[in-house]
Amino acid sequence: RDFPRFWSDERRDLLFGLDGGEVERRIATDERKELDPWAYACVSSRSNFLSDYRFSITPLLDFLNHDPLVGTSATIENGVLNLSTNKNWKANEEVKISYGALSNIDTLCDYGFVMENNPYNFEMLEIRFLGNPTVAVAVYPDGSVDKSAIYMLRENLATPEEQAMAAMSQGESLSALMKFAKPISDRNELDVYSLLASSLDEAASKASSGAEEVGSSDTLISTYLSGRASTLRMGIAK
């Protein structure tokens, strides 16, 4: 399997600056230094949950490829894993199951592949400020943006007067962030969405140009970057 954690430095450098560091952050998060890397990769990509916090590496399960549109259910009876799908399969047709509602970075880092036109792909990007916390923005498959990111952007871009106005209008009982759950001024709202749109556009352009540059020399990376650009553009349109 083509796990990024086993890529050469040269190959990982192809992504440098093109996906906002998302793959590198995921590799760092998933790293388990106390375990053998290849053994851990085999177990984490091939095991399935049983019960009572136990997992099993199930024979033949690894031969079933992923299709996110195939409804899949699983039951375990007397140690036997039973899988069923909502699709009728024709003779000689490849049977597939869904691994779950996984984003491109999930399938890339956990299974070593990326699908074109993944209906469950979402993307992350970071908007950095001087003197204020970095805002992590999640862009969902339909182009919608995580509401908490909007609240944080309103807070970070608010003037002192708008900060005071938000505290007065929303009440002292709310948390600091929830005081910005509603727009506080036309000026602030324009700044929030202008910054958000320009950040999405910059990230989408980097991913798109990176996909074109890599091209057929590495279809896995180019497909990953193309999917990222597509989702971010949906965020701009939304």
Buried (B, 14 or more C-beta within 10 A) or exposed (E): EEBBBEBEEEBBEBBEEBBBBBBBBBBEEBEEEEEEEEEBBBEBBBBBEEEEEEEBEBEEBEEBEBBBEBEBEEEBEEEEBEBEBEBEEEEEEEEBBBBEEBBBBBBBBBBBBBBEEBEBBBBBBBBEEEEEEEBEBBBBBEBEBBEBBBBBBBBBBBEEEBBEBBBEEBEEEEEEEBBBBEEBBEEBBEBBEEBBBEBBBEBBEBBBEBBEEBEEEBBBBBBBBBBBBBBBBBBBEE
